[in-house]
Each structure stands twice: as C-alpha cells, then as structure tokens.
Amino acid sequence: GKKELEMMKRSAVLINTARGHIVDKHALAKALQENSLQGYATDVFWDEPADPSDPFLDLPNVLVTPHMLSSTHEFFDAIADRCAEN
C-alpha cells in the first residue's frame, strides 16, 4: 500500500511478476507521478487483459512486458522432466 511505497528509496524500481493486485494501483500511480519512486516494471496487471486505454500504461517510468514464463523452452523442458519423474 501507500505506507510500503513511501518506505522505498526514491531511486527504487518496483518489479512485480506475482499478481497485479498485490500492489495498490492508485498509491503506485501517485508515487510514480510525483517521482517518489524511480519506476515500476511488471508483467501482471490489475485487470486481465490490460486495458490499452489505461493511463497507467502511458507513464514514462512504467515498463510493461508480456507474462511469458510458460512460453520458454526451459519451462517446457522442466515440465517434461517433472512429468517423466512422476
């Protein structure tokens, strides 16, 4: 929430690859707009799929990437190994 974001250094970049809802979107947007937080990087969103018209996505200190872990060769190899073990 707001309290936790205020405890971070101004130079910090918050990276969220867990779930969108674990971060208070409004408090985060305010911190980013006021430059009390350097940036935010994520591959998860509050609403899935992300609304392309969401103004949050236009903030210059926000980096958004697709959630692609399960699309890697390493992931499929690990799953195949686990299945074979079971």
Secondary structure, DSSP 8 states (H G I E B T S, - for coil): -HHHHHTS-TT-EEEE-S-GGGS-HHHHHHHHHTTSS-EEEES--SSSS--TT-GGGG-TTEEE----GGGSHHHHHHHHHHHHH-
